Amino acid sequence: MQAVTVGLERLRALTEVTTLAGDHMGFFFSLHQFSDFALLALRIALGAVFLTHGLGKRKLWSTQPSAQMPAGMLRNLRILSIAEPAGALGMLVGFLTQLAALGLVIAMLGALQFLITKVHRKFTFAVVFAGRRGT
């Protein structure tokens, strides 16, 4: 019975916040209580995506340089094959998340460098937002 009373008091307090903030915006003012959960979910999702993408690059360690994949590009891809899963594991576990995010930034900068130099695509806002190819 006491739990029901406490629950009703919390509901009344939430309703008072809603009426103070305005009828349509009160819901958004009450969402701050979920910020920790939202950051945890975002961190886990980001880590899972980068981990699944990074683990596919393990086969690069047995690849030999060729005309399609010169030694310099293979070296960069091998560095990325370490930085991406390491950053993803750091994000998943929550250990040194800023350093882990730096590993993911390195991975994304490597992807940009690959697109610009090897695929010869310009990285412009028209390509990113409109889906058009740069020339």
Steps between C-alpha positions, in 0.01 A plus 500: 500500500785735580657438155174603333491819705860584406420430135196731511708775660760473224226512237355815660846659509550418132160647421592819687821528296291454186261778591785734596694441177198514273272225380690409184858536626469340844571157360838611366597662830443167675726303264823607672458214745576255216821667382731241659310214340500677162877552512554136596281379212679730256842383620404132469346545154800694370742246641307208352490654153871581496592161645310302237646717225853485638513125553448446127839659437690217670559329165718794390787363707540203265462708181811570292558831321386503138424744221148552634620539860847659526712456811427851632125453481527154655702646788233766563223241489688282748530795738128556463436131565651553845362846583140429409437188712709640787297820504178302475592274793589806706162654423313177577673445832506867594875499565679823406215600271668820382809308394277236339316772311837626376562155351167523321587848372822355357296230328263755346787724387657196335173429321486859376859485383423178313195652328682814397829348381411155372137521392541864388177623651476847639366520851245781475171576666322426172634144513417452867153652519359479147653165409657638181846391397782751498703540184 
